[in-house]
């Protein structure tokens, strides 16, 4: 592999690895042991695409190091490769390769999650889930063992030609605790030695999007042949300039798209950049250089397409300033850390007067968060316009402390247990950063008052039972968490025709923890190390279409375990492996190249929102497509292209041919936003949402938002999908909020004009929710219909104090929030009015806290 090739592949994973450092650092490290056995571990979390500005400069330091020794070399020269892994659902990206003696070393590494793979002849070993922080050095030895399975094949392009020197990466599935790799020949042929097991195999090549297959080598079959087809990748190139048109040398440029890791490059001395190997998707490209940033540039990239753009850096003229005060005494809070979440700005500390200030900001929506010792974290969203100074007062409530001890069943302390906390009905992300020390102790500070639930998880011990606590404001509570993880769940997974589902994935979940395993040769599985408690099992068959959301009631089951108990759970998953063929054309009947095509099972119970990053196939020059590995049942076949609206046909069954999908042109809407006095609103945050599907009792929505600056208050949104239900909302920097009075629909290609939004003022509504039976304050209850910014939850005393749009109201909708869901409560009938800038006190509201049936 050439040096340029290594650098190119490494560049693709630059930002994705940084983003996942925060999330994947929580995963346990795993090394393939000498027997090839692995241990259960929590399922990896999915991640969302976010802007580069969410990353603190410190975690962009490329000064980490991974070193180790190859065990069992016997003097041979080893071939060692380093992979940056972007999560279980993303392709692994090779970050470097070297030949070495019995030692290896990779330096100048960014923070992230890495795998090291070593091969010598027919022997192989790997070490995975190496969580590397800024400036850290991690040492991991690798045991080399003989491989007894062979995977071979050819990598071809969509036209049938071969792809030269592809990279083949095989990850053990579903644990992702080992990785094998091989480089194909110039004729696209590859041969990889593997151990017994099930694998997620990815083929990667420059200029192409990756392709993935699931290969089962757990049986007696010693050799498997599988060919890959790669589609041409897209490219976004251009130049970054300052406002005076001079090139912005050294600017970081990031391409962001739904459901895939951001990809970043650095502009050269002339401000030029090129981002390659992009999948078809709808991208936002942003640039960042110190205190300068850019507005997103939208790019709709089709299969194999190259787009040229210009990105302009701007220096903001907006200021956010304010004070942090104690919510009870109103006294200023000094040395509190204030952050602008969603930016790369360094946090600031409040002075003795509790004051803070951020300058040179660009207009937009910001979330200001504050953390102070002894207080619960508080945050507030605000919108700021050009040349505007926003003044805030952030009130923080005294937080409690949870002090704990984690032990085994014999009472000995357990080191390194991960703490799982649910506070006020919401998972506390901070707690997962906390692990028990050498004496098994931990401490969680700044806990909001109210009910908390705490447990501990350790990869060698399992999950402790949850402990429920009431943590008063400013006080501490002690808890002991004991591992008694001697239970197990065993069973089988079969297809709906009775055949064993070899390699099917089985997930067991309890609260915040989950375990995964794969069904063996006869579809049997076993998960051990479970404590007494409630567990939910889900199984799905291996394969591309099989892993979409498909409804099969027998694929899930709840299990109650007592101490040291073994329960049996037999699960059934959809089976079959058919083909659906067809053509995608435009509204004139011409074939469409590069349209994304996928299938979803027809069911009144489930819906999924598929995007261009996770489709099954793409059309080629003649507009034709072929969907393979389709299980039994009826499906809708969907097609989407960045220049057209999404369409579907169906229901169709595997074996269908001649399916025709006709793409419709995109629509647009334009209008204006007026202030409360009828004059144009020159600056506002515009949001839009639309109904994409209605299946059974469920409704799926999509949407977007952007900041608009126009003296006449006018706006225009293009590239919209047709829908029977659109809603527009607007909010200006003063906090006024407006909603279009009448929802509207858009037909394919329609240009909707005349949409008018009139802003209204914001007042505050406060009160207290009480249980009508006991008179006690409600806990974990959310108000769903009053606030225009989400669903606020009452505090530990049942109190709420929220922003509400001015107007008349006669009902309050409530939900009780649980760990995994929300349940509706009876509607509260209460008439009241809200006036802009004033506070409406509803006092005590007594209501039933029994969920509606």
N, C-alpha and C positions, 0 to 999 in steps of 0.2 A: 504494500500500500504506500503510495507516495505521501510526502510530507504535506502537500497541499490538500490531498484527500483527507488526511487525518484532521488538519486544521478546519476544513470545511465542515466535516461531520461534528467536530467538537463545538463549532460555533452554533450549530443548530440547537444544541441543548443548553446554551449559556444561561438564558434567563429561566428556562423551565426548571433547571436544577436549583437555582437560587430560590425560586418560589416554593419549591417543595422542601427546601431545608427546614422551614418552619414546621411543616406538617410531617415529613418523613423522619425527622430526628426522633419522633416518638416511637418508631418501630424498633423492635428488638433486633440486634445483630444476629445473623445466622451464618454458620459455616457448615458446608457439607462435611459430615464426619466420616471417619474411616470406613464405616459400614454403609454409608450412603443414606442413613436415616436422618429424618428431620423432625423438628418439634412443631406443635401447633403455635400459631401466633395470631394477633388480631388482623382483621382484614384492613388493607390499606385504604385510606380515605381518598375519595375523588377530589380533584382540585378544580378551581374555576380560573378562566383566563382573566387577568387583571393587568392594569397599566404598570409599566416599569416604575412609575413614580411611587408605587406602594413599597418599593424596596429601599431600605436604608442603605446608604453608601457603604457602611461597614461590611455588609454581607456580600459585596461585590469584590472583596479582596481575594485575589488569586494567589494565596500564599499557604495553602494547605498541602499536606504531604501524606501519602500512604506507602508504607514500606512493609517488607516481610520476607519470609524465607520459604522456598519450595522444599517440602519434605518428600524424600523418596526419589531424588534425582539420580543418585549413583554417578555423579560426575557429568551427566549429560548437560547440554545447553538447552534451557527452557525458552519457550515462546510465551510471553505474558502480555495480556491485553487488559486495558482498563476501560470500563463502561460506566457512563453516567446514566442511571436508570430514572426515567421520568414517570414512575408509578406503574402499577400493574396493568393498566389499560393502554399504556403508551409504548412506542417502540423504544428499545434501549439504543442509545447513541454512543458510538465508540469515541472515546476521548483520547486514546493514545495506545501505542503498541511498542514493545521493546523486546529484545532478546537479552538474556541474562544468564548468570551462573546459578548458584543456589539462592541468591538474594535478588530482590527486585525493589525498585523505588520509582514512584511517580510524584513529581513535585509541581509547584505553582498551580495548585488545584483550587477551583472555586468551591464554596460550601455546597453540599448536596449529598445525594445518596448514590453510592458507587458499588460496583461489582468488579472484582479482579478475577480473570479467567486465565488459567495456565494449561499448556498442552505440551507433551513430549511424546512423540510417536503416538501410540495408541493409549497413552495414559493422560488423564485429565483431572483437574481439580479447580475449585473456585471458592471464593469468599464473597458473600453478598451482604447487603444492608449495612454497609460501612458508612455510618453517618458522620460526615466531616463538617465541622464548624469552621468559622473564620480563624485562620492561623493554626489550626490543629494538626497534629501528626498522629496518625493511627497505624498501629502495627498489627498485621494479620498474617499468620502462616497458612500455607496451602498444602494439603495432602494430595498427592497425585495417585490416582488409582486407574486400573485398566478399565477400558470401556468395552462393552460386549454387544452394542447395538449400532447399526449404521443407518443414517439418513442421507439419501442422495437425491439428486434431481437436477433440473435445469431452470434457470431464470430467464424468462422471455418478456419482451415488450408487448404492447397491445396489438401490434401489427404482426406478431409471430416471430420476429427476429430475436436473437439472443442478446442478453445484457452482459457486458464485459465486467469481470471482477466484482461480482456482487458480494456484499457482506451478509453472512447468514448467522443469526443469533438465536439460540434456543434457550429459553428460560423454563425451568421446572415449573409445572402448573398444577395446582393454583398457588403454591407457597411462594414462588419466585425467590427461592433461597439458593439457587445455583444457576449459573449461566455457562453455556458452551458457545463457541464461535468458530467460524471457518470463513475463508476467503475463496470465492469461486474462481474458475479459470477465465481466460479471455473469451472462451466460448460459452460462458454462463453456467458451466457445470460445477456442482459442488458435492462434497462428500464430508460428512461430519460424524465423528465417533461419539456416541452417547451412552449413558447408563440406562438401566431399566427405569421406566416411568412415563409420565405424560408431560408433553411439552407444548409451550406456545412458541412457535418458530416464526421469526420475522426476517424478511429479505429486504435489504436496503441497498440502494445504488445512487450515485450522483445523477441528478437530473430526473429522478423518478420519485413518486410517492411510494411509501413502503407497502408491503403486502404481508399478511399474517395467516398462518394456518395452525390448527391444533392437531398434534400428532401423538397417537397412542402407541407407546413402546413398552407397555406394562405386561403384555402377554408373552407368549413363546416366540412370536415373530422376531427374528434377529435383524431383518433388513427391510426398510420401507423406502419407497420412491415417491417423491412429491415434487411437482413442478409449480413454480410461481409465475404469475403474470403481473408486471409492474406497469402502472400508467404514468405518462409524462407529468412532471411536476411543473408548477408555475414559478414565476419570478417577479419580484417587485424591486425596481431599481429607481434611482433618482438622485436628487441633491438636497442637502439641508442648507438653508441660508439664514443669515440674520435679517432683521427687519430692513437694514440698509442694502440688502442683496449681496453682501459679502459672504463667502463660504464659511460654514460653521464646522471647522475642522475638529475632529474628536467627538462630535455629538454621538450619543447613543440613539440608535433608531430601532424601534420595536414594532413588529407586526403582531397584532392581537386578533384572535378569532375565537368564536364559541367552541367550547369543548376540546380545545387542543392547546398545548403549551405555547406561550409567546415565544417568538424567535427574534433575536436581536443581533445587530452588527454595529460596528463603529465606523462613522464616516471618515474618509481619508482627508488628506491635506486640502483637497479641492471641495470638500463637503459631499463627495459622491459616495453612494452606498449601493449594495446589491444584496437582497435577501433571496436565497435560492431554496429549492426543494420544498416548495409550498404546496399544500393540498388545495384543491378547489374549495373556496370558502369566501365569506364576506369579512374582510379584514378592516381594522382600523390601525393606521400607522401613525405613531407619535414619536417625537424626538425630544431629547433632554440633554442639556449642557449646563451644569452647575445650577444657577438660579433661573435659567431660561428654560422654557418649555414650549410646546406647540399645541395648536388645536388638532384633534384627530383628522387624518385624511382618510376617507372611506375608499376602499378598493374592492371591487367585486371581481374575484379571480376565477377564471374557468380553467378547465383541464389543459395543462401545457401552455398557458397564456403568460405573456410578459407585459407588465404595466409599468409605465414611466410616470413618476409623480415628483412634485416639489413640496418640501416641508419647510415652513417658515417659523423660526424661533421668535418668541415674543417675551418681553419683560413685563410682568404684571404691575398694575398701579393700584391694586386693591389691598386693603389692610383688614385684618381680623385682630381685635384686641379686647381685653376684658379683665375681669377679676374672678378669683375662685374664693368662695366663702363657705363656711360651715353651715349646713342646712338648718341646724337648730339654733345656734347662737348668732348667726349672720356675721361672725368675725372672719376677717380675711385669713386665708390659709397660705402660708409661705412655703417655699421649696416644693411646691406641687409640680409634677411633670405634666406639661400640656403638649399634646401631639395633634397634628393634622393628619388623621388617617387618610390613606389614599394619596399621599404625597411623599416625596423624598426629603422633605424638610426635616432638619434636626429638631428634636423636641426642645422646648424652652422651659425654664424653671421660673415659677412665680417669685416676685420679690417680697419684701416684708409687708407690703400693702396688698399682697395676693394678686398683683397685676401681671399680665403677660401681653405679648404683642408679636404678630407675624406681619411682615411687610412684603412688598413686591410680589403679590399673589396675582394670578390670572383670574378672571371672572369664572364662577362656577359653583357647584355644590360641594360643600366641605363637611366633614364630620370631625368635630373638635372633641377630643377625649382628654380627661384629666385623671391622674393617679397620684394619690398622696398617702403617705404612711399613716395607717390607722383608719383609712377611709375606703369605702367601696368605690370602684371605678365608675365615673359618670361620663356621659357623652351627650352631644347635642349636634344636630344637623343644622346648617345654615347656608343660605345662598347669598353670594356677593356679586355685585355688578361692577362694571368698569369705574375706576376712580372713586370707589366707594369704601368707606370705613365702617365695618360692622362691629358694634359693641355688644359684648355678651357678659352675662353673669352666670357662672357655673356653680351650682350648689352641690356639695358633696356630703353624703351621709356617713356618719361614723360606722365603720365596719367591724364585724366580729372576727374571731379567730377560731379555727378548728385545729386542735392539736391532736395528733394521732400516733398510734403504735401499730405496726404490721407484724404479725407473728405467724408461724406455722402451727400445725395442730398440736405440736408438743410444747408450744410456748416460746420456742426459740425465735429471735428476731429475723425478719426477712429483709435483705438489702435490695434496693433497686426496684421495688414494686412501684408501678405507675398508679397515681391516684386519680380516680374518676369521681367527679363531683357534679351533682345537679342541684342548682340553687334557684329557688323561686320558679321551678318548673322548666328552667332552661339549663342546658349543659354549660358548665363553666370551662371555657377553653384554657384558662390559665392553669387549672389544676393538672392538666395532662403534662405540663412542664415539670411537675413536682414528683420526685421519687423518694422513697424512703432511704434513710442514711444507713451507716453501718450498724446502728443500734435499732434499726427498724422504725425510726421516728420520722415524722413529717409535720409540717405546719403550713396551713393555708390561711393567709391573712386577707384583710379587706373584704370579708364575706358580708354581703348585704343581710340585713336582719330578716328573719323569717325561717321557713323550713328548708333544710338542706338534706340531701341524700349523698352518702359517701361510700365508695367501695375501693378496693385495690385489685390491680391485675398484675400478674407476673407470668412470664412465658414458661417458667418451670413449675409453677404452683397453681395456675388457673386464676379463678375469680373468687374473691371473698363475697359472702352475703352482704347486701347493702345495709347501712346503718342510717336511720332517720334521726335528724337532730333539729332542735330549735335553737338558733343562734341569735341571742339578743344583741342589739346594737351596742358596740363598744365592749362586749364581753367575750369570754373564751369558753369553748366547750371541748372536752376530751372524749376520744373515741378509740377503741381497740378493734382492729380488723383482723380476723383470724382465717387463714386458709384451711379449709377442710375439703380439698378438691380430690375426692376419691371416687366420684361417680363417673358414669360413662353412658354414651348413647351409641347403640349399634343398630344396624339395619341394612336394607338393600334399596337400590334404586333400579327400577325397571322402566322400559318404554311402555307406552300405552297399548302395545300389542303383546306385552309380556316378556319381551326379550330383555336381557340385562343391559343396563345403560353404563357400559364400561367407560370410565373416565369422567362420568358426570360429577359436577361440583356440588358439594353439600356444605351449606353454611349453617352454623349454630350461633344464635345471637341471644344475649341476655343483657338488657340495658345498654350500657356503653361499650361492651366488649363483644367480640365475635371471633369464631374459629372457622377455618375452612379445611376441607380435605377432599380428595378425589376418590370416587368409587373404584374398587379394584377390578380384577379380571372377571368376576362373576357379578359385578355390580354391588358388592358388599362394601360397607364403610364402618369405621369405628372412630369415635372421638372420646378421648379420655381426659382425666384431670378436671372434672367438673364438680363444683360444689353443689350443695342442696339449693334448689331454687327453680324458677320458671325459665324455660328455654323455648325458642322458636326456631324450627328447622325449615330450611328451604333448599330445594334441589333444582338444578337446571342442567340440561345436556350440553356437552361441549360442542362448539361450532358457532359460526358467525350468526346465522339467522336464529338458531336455537337460543342464543343468549339475549335476544330482544325480549321485551316484556310480552310473554305469552301466558294466557290464562289456562291453568290446569289446576283445579282445586286440590287434587291429590298430591301436588308437588310440595305442599307445605303442611306442617303439623306442629302443634304445641305439646311440650313435654314437661311434666313436673317431676323433679328429682328430689328424693330424700338423701340424707347422708349415706355415702358408699353404695348407692343404688345404681343398677344398670337397667336402662329402659331400651326397648326395641321400637324402632320407627321405620316402617316401610313406605317409600315414596315412589310416585309415578310421575314421569315427565313426558312431554310430547316427543314422538319419534318420527321416523321417516326421513327420506333424503331425495326429494324430487327436484325438478327444474321448472322455471317459468321463463319463457322467452317472449320478447316483444320489441317494439320500436317507439322512440320518442320523436315527435315532430313539433314544429311551431304552429302558430295559428294560420299559417299559409300552407301547411302540409309538407314543409321542407324538413329533412332530417336534422336533428340537433346534435352536435358534437359536444361531448363532455358533460352531458346531463347526469346528475346523480340519481341512482335508482335503488330503492330498497323496498322491503315488504314488511307489513305488520299484520299480525293475526287479527281477524275480525272477531271482536268480543264486546259485549256491552259492559264489561267490568274493568277493562284496562285500556289506557291510552298512553302513548309515548310520544315525546317530541324529538324526532330525529333531525339532526342537522348535517351539513355537508362534511363534517369531520368524521362521521361515524357511519357512512353509508356502506352498502354492500358492493356496488359496482358502478361503473360509468359507461355511458354510450360512446361508441367510436364513430368514425367518419360517416357511416351509413345510418347512424341513429339507433342501431340495434343494441340490445342488451340481453344478458343471460344471468338469471339468478339461480345459483346452485345450492345444494344442501338445505333445501326448504322442507321443514317437517310437515307431517300430515295436518290437514285442516284447511280452512278458508282464509285468504289473505287479501288485504288491500295492497296494491302495488303503487308506490309513490314515485314521482319524478320531480326534480327541482334543478334549476339552472340559475346562476347568479343574475342573468338578464331576464328571467321570466318568473312568474308566480308558480308556486307548488301546486301540483295536481295529483289525483289518484284515480285508479280504475279498480273495479272489483265489485263483489268478491270473486277471486279466482283461486283455483286449487293447483297444487303441484302437478306438472304435466301440461299446463296451459301453454299454448303457442299463439302468436299473432296478437298479443296484447298491445294496444295502441294507446299511448299517452300523449295528449295534445297540450302543450304548454301555452299558458295565457300571458299576455303582456302585463307588466307591472302598472300600478296606479299611483296617483299623487293627490295630496290635499294641500290647500293654501287658505290663508285667512289672516286675521289680525287679533291682537290682544289689546283690550282697553282697560284703563284703570278704573277705580271706583267712581271717578268724576266724569267718565266718558272720554277722557283724552287718551291718546295712544300710550301704551306701555313700552318705553324704549329698550328695556332689558328684562328678560324673563327666561326661566327654565321651562322648556316645553317638553311634555311627555305624551306619548301616545301608546295605546294598547288596543288589541283587536282579538276577536274570537277566531281561533284557528280550527278547533274541532269541538263538536258536542257529541259525546258518546254516552248513551245511557243517561245517568244522572250527573255525569262529569262534564266540565267545560274547561278547555285548555286555551290559555291566552299567551300572546307574545307582545312585544312592544319595544320601545326605545325612548331616548331622551337626548336633548342637546340644549346648550345655552344659546339664546338668540339675542342679538343686539341690532336693533333697527329703529331709527327715530320715528317711523310711521307705525311701529308695532306689528309689522307684517311678517309672515313666515310662510315657508313652503317646504313640505316634506315629500320626497320622491322615493321611488323604489319600494312602494308598499304592495303587499299581497292583497288580493280581493278578499273581502270578508263582509258578512252580514251585520257585524257589530263593531264599530270603532268608537273610541272615546279619546278625547283630547283634554289635557289639563295643563295649567300654567301656574307658575309661582314666581313672584318677583323678589328682589333682594330685601324689600321692606317686610317680607313675610306674608304679603297679600296672596291670596290663592283663588284660582278660578277654575271652573269646569264647564265644558261646553254644555249648554242647556239641553241639547237633544242629541242622542247618539245617532250616528249616520252609518251608511253602508257604502262600500266601494265595489264596483264591478271591474272586471279585467280591463286594464287600460284607461279607466275613468280618471279624469282630472277634476276633482271635487274642489269647488271654489266657494268663497263666502262664509267659511267657518269663523264664527266670532266668539271669543271668550271674554267675559267681563269679570275682572278681579273683584274679590271680596276680601274684607279685613279678617284678621284672626283675633279671637278672644281666648280666654282660658276658662276651663271648666274643672272644678275640683270636687271631691266628695269622698265618701268611704263606703265600701261594699261590706255588708254584714250578712251572716247566715241567719235567715229568719227563724230557724229552729232554736239555735243556741245563743244568738246575739254576738257570736265571736267574729272577729274580722276574717274576711275571705282571704284565702291564700292561693297563689298561682292562677288567678283569674284575669283574663284579658278582655279589654273593651274593643270590640271589632268595628264599630260603625261611626265613631265620633272623630277620631284623629285622622288627618289626611296623610300622616306619615306612619304607616304601619299599625300594629295592634299593641298599644301600651299595656303593661301588666301592673296590677296593684302591688304596692310594697308590702312589707311584712305586717303592717297594721291595717291592711285592706284599703289604704288610701290611694287616690290617683289625682294627678294634676297635669292636664294635657292641653295642647293647642287644639282649638276647634274653629272651623270656619263660621263666620257670623251668620245668623239665621235662626229659624224656629225648629225645634225638635220635639218629638213626642215619644221616642222609644230609645232604649239602650240595649244593644246586643252584647251578650257575654259568652265567653268560652272558658272552660277550665282546662289548663294546659297540663298534660302529663309528660312523662319522659319520651314517649314515642308518638303521641298524637294529641289532638285537641277535641273536646266534647262540648257541644252546644248546651247552654243553660237556658232556662225560660227567659223570654224577653221581658225587660223591665219597662212598664208603662209609666212615663214621667214626661210631662210637658214643661219645656223651659226654652228660653231664648238666650242667644249669645250675641253680645255686642262687641264690635272691634275694639281692642285695647282694654277691655274690662274683664273682670273675673266673675264668673257665675259659680256660686257655692251651692251644690245640691245637697249638702249635709249627709246624713246617714241614709243609705239605701238598703233596706232589708229585702232580701230575695231568697228564693230557693236555690241551693247549690247542688241539687240533684240533677244530673244531666238529662236532657230531653230524650225520650225513647222514640 
